[in-house]
Amino acid sequence: MKTVWIVNHYAEEPGGAGGGRHYSLAKHLLGQGWRSFIVGASTEHLTGRQRLGHSEKVRLEVHEGIPFLWLKTPPYSGNGLDRIRNMLTFCARALVPENLAGLERPDVIIGSSIHPFAAWAALRLARRHNVPFVFEVRDLWPQALIEMGRLKENSPVAHFMRWLEKQLYNSAAKIVVLWPNAGNYIDGLGIDQGKVLWLSNGIDLDEWPEWSPAPEKDDFTLMYFGAHGGANGLDNIIRAMSLVRASPQGAHVSLRMVGDGPQKPMLEALARQTGATNVLFEPPVPKSAIPALAAEADGFIFNLIDAPMFQYGISPRKLFDFMAAGRPTIFACRAANDPVQESGGGLSVEPGNPRILADAILRLATMPSVQRGAMGKSARHYVSAHYSYEVLAERLANGLNAVTY
């Protein structure tokens, strides 16, 4: 049995508030001959929950067979100096030998770039232990920040981040990316594409019931759950639902918006302004409650703004949740990949056009239930074959074996 350390500042144990990508991969890597140790920060990113006691600096605990090492980090809110202090504290404590003394010696170390400083710490650890470094790219830093207007192209910070980014790419024995065309971006930096391994986000189907068709009923319920942020472009959905409400065919159609985020107050105001009374806003639910929640929907909407960064592809957890639920999805996004179209699991339309989206909603709502059921079943089958964490873990194990011989 080989050992991999996965350094992810924002790692989540089972039942945590955020994504469980590395837990799910670690669980299925065991069947591929790899034992994982996940190194994360004690401060939970989405909630601010502190996992460690006041006097604790480190704790190793096992969740459903997977060891997690929590390093003490200070609290923060927002994206200011406190968050930077949190990042740097995590990196500093990851490099203190006694903090990691309880872990088995690694054969390879993965550094996940939720932010590049954590990946840099993983690189330093790999050099210390004389093992290969695998760079997992979760965001195209700094390119994503530049394209979203949060960072100036020629600023000193951008130049430093580009230098650090290239150092990590050059030092990696393998580069794991979440988007199918990210290799094109990496090739543009002069990095060998042969090091690139596409490993999308996925779905743990052990958490989902077997597929069954939606029950027959007179009304039609759409659902969106997830972040209410700027990149999601959810105002497009609200405007589309106001058009659906104005149509005679849309009297029985409603939308449940489940989740939270900085755009939620604006979206609630927009629904009132446009008369979209067919939209119900609901609070977020724990991750464990999502399969039961998704079973209440007749269909889903996945929506993103039209942005240059999506030319490299997308890897959204919630889309795979929608598909695992076995219901059709309306995909309103322009990206390099479209799992809904690839699977035949719904309808795909251009982003940012409420009229076109409204027409797709009405088309889906008035479609024979047998046809919708066939779409949902195709989506479920496709995500099981291509995006289950069992399949993804096998692909990752092959990549790790290739660099450890």
N, C-alpha and C positions, 0 to 999 in steps of 0.2 A: 504494500500500500504506500503510495507516494503522498507527499504533503504539500499543500498550497496555502500560502497566506493571502488573504484578500483584504487589502487595505482600502476601506471605504468610509470616509468621514461620516456619512449620513446613513450608515447601515441600519437596517431594521430587523428586529427579531420577529418571529411569527406573532401576528396579532397587533403589530405596531401600526402607527398612523400612516406611514408612507409605504413605498414600494418594497417588496420582499425579493427582488431579483436575485441577490446573492445567496439568501437563505435557500431559495428554491433550486438554484443551480447547485449549491453545496449538497443539498439532500440527494439529488440525482447523480452527482459526481461520485458518491460512495459506491454506486453500482458499476462505476467505470474505473475503480481502483484508485480513487483520489480522496484523501481526507482533507477537509477544509477547516481553517481557522479564520474567522472573520474579525477584523480589527476595526472598531468604530468609536465614535464619540459618545460620551455619556449623556450629552444634551440632545434630546430628540428634536430634529429639525422643525417639523411641522407644528409641534405643540409646545416646545420649550420644556417638556418634562425632563427632570433630572433623574437619571437611573441610579446614581451613586449617592451614598450618604455623605454627610458633611466632611467627615475625616478620611473618606476613601479617595485614593488617587487612581486606582485600577481595580477591576474585578473581572475574573474569568468565570463565565457561567455557561451552562449547556441548555439549549432550547431545542427540544425534540431531536436530540442526537447531534446537533450542530453547535460547536463551541464558539462563543462570542467573547471577545476581549474588549471591555469598555474602558476608555481612557478619559480621565476627568477633564472636562472642558467647561469654561464659564458660560453663563446665560447670555442671550442676546435677543433682540427683536429687530426686524427690518434688515436693511442692507448697509448699515453704517459701520462705524469703527468697532463697535462691540462684536459684530459678526467677523470682521477681519481678525480681531483678537482671538476669537473662538477658533478660527481656522489655523492661525499660527501656533496657538497652544496645543492643538491636536497634533500638528506636525512635530513640534518640539518633544512632546511626550512619547510619540511613536518612536523617536530616535534614542530614547533612554533605555539602555540594554535591560536593566532590571524590570522595567515595565512589561517587557515581552518574554521574561524568563520562563513563564509557565507554558509557553507554546513549544510544540515539537519542532525540531529543526526543519526548515522548509527545503523543498526541492525546486520551488519556483515561487515568485512573489508577484501578485497582480496589484497594480496601483490604479484605482478608479478615479477618473478626473471629474467627479462632481465639481471640484475645483482643482487646478493644476498643482497646488502646493502639496496636497495629499499624495498625488501621484509621484511628486518629486521625493517625498519622504519614503515612499515604497521603493523608489529607485535606489536611494541611499542604503536602505535595508538590504536590498538584493546584492549590492556591491559588498556590503559588510559580510554577508553570508556566502558570497561567491556563487550565487545562483542566478539563473536567467530572470530578467525583468519583463513582465508583460504589462503593456500600457492599455488600459481600457478607457476609451474616449467616450464620455457620456454627453459632452457638449463640445462643439467646435470653438474652443476658446482661442483667441479672442474674437473670431469671425462672427459668431452669433451675436455678441454684444455690440459689435460695430454695425451689423445689419439691422439691429433693433434700435439703433440710435442711442445706446447707453454708453458708448465709448467712441472717441474720435479716432479715425484711422491712423493719423500720424502723431498721436499723443505719446508721451514717454511711457505711460502704462501699457499702451498697445504694443509698443516696440519691445518692452520687457517681456510681455506675455508671449509674443511671437518667438522671441529668443528661447524662452523656457519651453514652449510647445515643441520647437524643433529639437531641443536637447532631449526631450522625452521620447520623441519619435525615433531619433537616431540611436538612442540607447536601448530601445526595446528589442527583444528577440522576436516578439509577436505583438501586433497592434490589433486589439479587439475594438470593432466599431459597431454601433447599433443600427446604422442605416446602410442600405445596399450599395449606394453610390458614393459613400464617404471616401472610398479609395481614390476617386477622382480628385478630391480636395487634397488628400495626402500626397498624391503623385505630383500635384502642382507645387508642392514644397520641396520636391526633389527626393522624396523618400521612396524606397523600393516597395511597390504594391504587393510584392510577393510575401511581405510580412503581415499583410492585412487579413484579418478574419472577421467576417460579418457574423455577428451574434446578436440578433434582435432581442428586445424585450419579449416576454412570452406569457404563457398562462399555465398555472398548475391545475390540471384537470382533476386532480384528486379532490379539490375543493368544490367541484361543481357536480350537480346531479346529472344523470343520463338525460339525453335529449328527449323532449316531449313537445308536441305541438301546442300552440297557444289555445286556450279554451275559446269556444265559440261564444261571442257576445255581441251586443248591438253597438257598443261604443268602441273607439279605437284609441289606445293610449300609447303615445310616444314617450320616450324617456331619454334624458341626458343626465349622466352623473359624472362628477369630476370637478376639476378646477374651473373657477370663473375668473380667468385671467385675460390679459390683453391678447395673447397669442391665440386664444380660443375663438375670438371673434363672435361671441355669442349674441351680440346685437343683431347679427344676420338672422339667427333663428327666431328671435322675438319678432322682428319685422315680418318674417315669413309666416309666423303663426297668426299675426294680425290679418294677413291676407287670407289665410285659411279660414279664419273665423267669418270673414266677409263673404265666403263662398257658400252657396247652398249645399255643396257636397261636403263641407267641412263642419257641419253642425255637431257631428258626433265625435270630432277629433280633439284631443287634449294633449298637453305636453307637461310632464313632470320634470322640473329642473332640480336635481339633487346635488348639493355641494355648497362650496363657499369659495371666496376669493375676493380680490380687490375690486372687481368689476360688478359684484353682485348688487350693491345699492343702485348703481346706474342702470342695471338691467331691470330691476324691479320698477324703477321710475319710468323706463322706456315702455314697459308692458302697460303701465297705467296710461301713459301718454298716447299710445297707439291703440288702446282698447283691446289689447290681447288678454282678455279675461279667460281664455282657454289655456293659459300658462299658470302652473302652480309651482311656487318656489318652496323647496323643502331643505332642511338642514342636512349636513353631511352625515353619513352613517359609517360605522366601523367597517373595515375591510372584510371581516368575517360575515357581515350581513349582506354583502353585495350579491352573492348568488341568489338568495331568496328575494331580494329587491328586484333584480333583473328579471326574475320569472314572472313578475307582475306586468311586464311591458309586452306590447304587441310589436314594437319596433323601436329602433334607436336612431339618434342623429349624432353623427360625428362631424365636427366643424372646426376648421382652422382658418386663420387669415391667409391671404395670398402673399407669401413672403419668399424671398430668394433662397433662404436657408433650406427650404424643403426640396430644392433641386437634388439634394443628396439623399432624400428619402425621409421617412418617418418611422417611429417605433413606439407607438402609444399604447401603454398598458390598457387604458380603458377601451380602446377599440377591440383588443383581443378579449376583454371581458364581454363586450357586446356580442361578439361572434360566438364565444363559448356558451352564451345563454341560448343560442339556437333561435334567434329572432333576426329578421332582416334589418339591415342598417342602411341609412342614407348617408353617403360619404360626400361631404361638401369640402373638398380640399384639392389643391393642385400640388401633387408631390410626385417624386420619382417612382414610388410604389403605391399601389392601391389594392390592399388585400381584399376589399369588398368586391371589386371588379374581378380580381383574379379567382376568387372563390365562387362567383355567381351568387353571393350572399346578400344582395341588396341592390340599391341604385346609386350611381355616382353622378354628381353634378359639379359645375364650377363653383368656386367659393365667392362669397361677397355679393351674391345676387338673390335677394329675397324672393323675387317673383319666380325664378327658376326653382328655388328650394321649395316654395309653397306648392308649385305644380307637382314636384316629386312627392311631397307629403300626401297630397290628394290622390295621386296615382297609387301610392302604396296603401293608403287607407281604403280605397275602393276596389282594390285587387281581390280576387277570390282568395279565401283563406287557405285553400290548398296550395296555391301558388306561393303565398307568403311562407307557408310551412316548408315548402321545398327549398326556398331561399335560405331560411334559417337552418335547415338541416345541412345544406351545403356549406354554410359558414362554419358550423360546428365541426364538420368533418375536416375542412381545410385547416382550421386553426389547430386541430388535434394533430394533423399530419406534419405541419410546418412550424408551429409556434408553441408546442408544448415544451415545458422545461425538461422533460425527459429527453426529447430530441435535441434540444439546445445543449444540454449538459454533455451528451455524447460528442457533439461537435466541438465543444470546448475541451473535453478530455483529449480528443485527437490533436488539437492544437497544442495543448500542454505537453503531451507525449512527444510531439515533434521537436520541441525545444529542450527537452530533458533527456532524450535518447534512452 
